[in-house]
Amino acid sequence: MKVTGIILTLLLIFPLPAAGGGRLDLSWGRGEEGSHRYRGALALDWQRVWSLSDGMDLSGYWEAGIERWKEDRDSLYAASFMPVFRIKGRIDGRKGIYLFVDGAIGLYLLSESTLGDKRFSTAFQFGDHLGMGLIVGSLEMGYRFEHLSNGGINSPNPGINFHLFRIGYRF
């Protein structure tokens, strides 16, 4: 319950509306025990940007995703929603080329409570991720490590980790 309280508090403290700019993302990767994950997401940038130094900002975006997890003959679908914080910096002052680091904690709803031999006690899961990548013009490429678990709401709480590669188109 502590994790739920923290997320709700963050959402109330940072009611940041989307600015209208955003991104469409496709992600794919592998998880534990040979599981695969395929994901599509819509990201909408926040209006708020905090300048950290010349050429470096702290900002964020709202991300909503639909995905499929697959292991052997077993699969499930998931929907997610999360606020993502991003530190972005220009490379050598070049306009339109940036490096970034992302971090987020979000909410997931799974269609099934099992995947292969892994049994999740609830369809409701929390997901956190750390990622990094490169923006070149309208294209964005990156890597993300994600961990999902139910945050101790129920037992068992096996959790699952994924390594994802991501490509996005900014609009």
C-alpha positions as CSV (number, residue, x, y, z in Angstrom):
1,M,0.0,0.0,0.0
2,K,3.0,2.3,0.5
3,V,3.8,2.2,-3.2
4,T,0.2,3.1,-4.2
5,G,0.3,6.1,-1.8
6,I,3.6,7.3,-3.3
7,I,2.3,7.0,-6.8
8,L,-0.9,8.8,-6.0
9,T,1.0,11.6,-4.2
10,L,3.3,12.1,-7.2
11,L,0.4,12.3,-9.5
12,L,-1.2,15.0,-7.3
13,I,2.0,16.9,-6.9
14,F,2.8,16.9,-10.6
15,P,-0.5,17.4,-12.4
16,L,1.4,18.4,-15.6
17,P,-0.8,18.6,-18.7
18,A,0.6,17.5,-22.0
19,A,1.9,20.2,-24.3
20,G,0.6,18.7,-27.5
21,G,3.9,17.3,-28.7
22,G,4.6,13.7,-28.3
23,R,5.9,10.4,-29.7
24,L,4.8,7.0,-31.0
25,D,7.0,4.2,-29.8
26,L,7.6,0.6,-30.6
27,S,9.6,-1.6,-28.2
28,W,10.7,-5.2,-28.2
29,G,12.9,-7.2,-26.0
30,R,13.5,-10.2,-23.8
31,G,12.8,-11.1,-20.2
32,E,13.6,-13.9,-17.8
33,E,13.3,-17.5,-18.8
34,G,13.1,-16.7,-22.5
35,S,10.0,-14.5,-22.4
36,H,9.5,-11.9,-25.2
37,R,7.8,-8.6,-25.0
38,Y,6.4,-6.4,-27.8
39,R,5.0,-3.0,-27.0
40,G,3.4,0.1,-28.7
41,A,3.0,3.3,-26.8
42,L,1.9,6.9,-27.1
43,A,3.9,9.5,-25.2
44,L,2.7,13.1,-24.6
45,D,5.3,15.7,-23.5
46,W,4.7,17.8,-20.4
47,Q,4.5,21.6,-20.7
48,R,6.9,22.0,-17.8
49,V,10.6,22.0,-18.5
50,W,13.2,22.8,-15.8
51,S,16.6,24.0,-17.1
52,L,19.5,22.3,-15.3
53,S,22.3,24.0,-17.2
54,D,23.1,25.3,-20.7
55,G,21.8,22.6,-23.0
56,M,20.5,20.3,-20.3
57,D,16.8,20.0,-19.1
58,L,14.6,18.0,-16.8
59,S,11.2,17.3,-18.2
60,G,8.9,14.4,-18.7
61,Y,6.0,12.9,-20.5
62,W,2.9,10.8,-19.9
63,E,3.1,7.3,-21.5
64,A,0.3,4.9,-22.3
65,G,1.1,1.5,-23.8
66,I,-0.4,-1.8,-25.0
67,E,1.8,-4.8,-25.1
68,R,2.1,-8.6,-25.6
69,W,4.3,-10.8,-23.5
70,K,5.1,-14.3,-24.9
71,E,6.9,-17.3,-23.4
72,D,6.8,-20.6,-25.4
73,R,3.1,-21.2,-26.2
74,D,1.9,-18.9,-23.4
75,S,1.1,-15.2,-23.8
76,L,-0.7,-12.3,-22.2
77,Y,-1.6,-8.7,-22.9
78,A,-1.0,-5.7,-20.8
79,A,-2.0,-2.0,-20.7
80,S,0.1,0.5,-18.9
81,F,0.1,4.2,-17.9
82,M,2.9,6.2,-16.3
83,P,4.6,9.5,-15.8
84,V,8.2,9.5,-17.0
85,F,10.9,11.9,-15.9
86,R,13.6,12.7,-18.5
87,I,17.0,14.4,-18.3
88,K,18.0,15.5,-21.8
89,G,21.2,17.1,-22.9
90,R,22.5,18.4,-26.3
91,I,25.6,16.7,-27.7
92,D,28.4,19.3,-28.2
93,G,25.9,22.0,-28.8
94,R,24.5,20.4,-31.9
95,K,20.9,21.3,-32.6
96,G,18.5,18.4,-32.9
97,I,20.9,15.7,-31.4
98,Y,20.4,14.8,-27.7
99,L,21.2,12.1,-25.2
100,F,18.6,11.3,-22.5
101,V,18.1,9.3,-19.4
102,D,14.5,8.3,-18.4
103,G,13.0,7.0,-15.1
104,A,9.5,6.1,-14.2
105,I,7.1,4.2,-12.0
106,G,3.8,3.2,-13.5
107,L,0.7,1.1,-13.4
108,Y,0.1,-2.1,-15.4
109,L,-3.0,-4.3,-15.9
110,L,-2.4,-7.8,-17.2
111,S,-4.9,-9.9,-19.1
112,E,-3.7,-13.1,-17.4
113,S,-2.0,-13.9,-14.1
114,T,0.4,-16.5,-15.5
115,L,3.2,-16.5,-18.1
116,G,4.9,-19.9,-18.6
117,D,5.8,-21.2,-15.1
118,K,5.6,-17.7,-13.6
119,R,2.4,-17.0,-11.5
120,F,1.5,-13.4,-10.7
121,S,-0.9,-13.2,-7.8
122,T,-2.7,-10.1,-9.2
123,A,-3.5,-8.7,-12.6
124,F,-2.5,-5.3,-11.2
125,Q,1.2,-4.6,-11.3
126,F,3.6,-1.8,-10.8
127,G,6.4,-1.2,-13.3
128,D,9.5,0.8,-12.9
129,H,12.1,1.5,-15.5
130,L,15.4,3.2,-16.2
131,G,16.4,4.0,-19.8
132,M,18.8,5.9,-22.0
133,G,18.9,6.8,-25.6
134,L,19.5,9.2,-28.4
135,I,17.3,11.7,-30.2
136,V,18.2,12.7,-33.8
137,G,15.7,15.1,-35.2
138,S,12.3,13.4,-35.1
139,L,13.7,9.9,-34.4
140,E,14.3,8.5,-30.9
141,M,16.2,5.3,-30.1
142,G,16.9,3.8,-26.7
143,Y,17.3,1.0,-24.3
144,R,15.1,0.4,-21.2
145,F,15.4,-2.0,-18.2
146,E,12.0,-2.6,-16.7
147,H,11.0,-4.5,-13.5
148,L,7.3,-5.3,-12.9
149,S,5.8,-6.7,-9.7
150,N,2.7,-6.3,-7.6
151,G,4.5,-4.2,-5.0
152,G,3.8,-6.6,-2.2
153,I,0.0,-6.4,-2.5
154,N,-0.4,-10.1,-2.5
155,S,1.7,-13.3,-2.5
156,P,3.4,-14.7,-4.5
157,N,5.1,-11.6,-5.9
158,P,7.7,-13.1,-8.3
159,G,8.2,-10.0,-10.4
160,I,9.7,-10.0,-13.9
161,N,12.5,-8.1,-15.5
162,F,12.8,-7.1,-19.2
163,H,15.5,-5.6,-21.4
164,L,13.8,-3.5,-24.1
165,F,15.0,-1.7,-27.2
166,R,12.8,1.2,-28.3
167,I,12.4,3.3,-31.4
168,G,10.1,6.3,-31.6
169,Y,8.9,9.0,-34.0
170,R,8.3,12.5,-32.5
171,F,5.4,14.6,-33.8
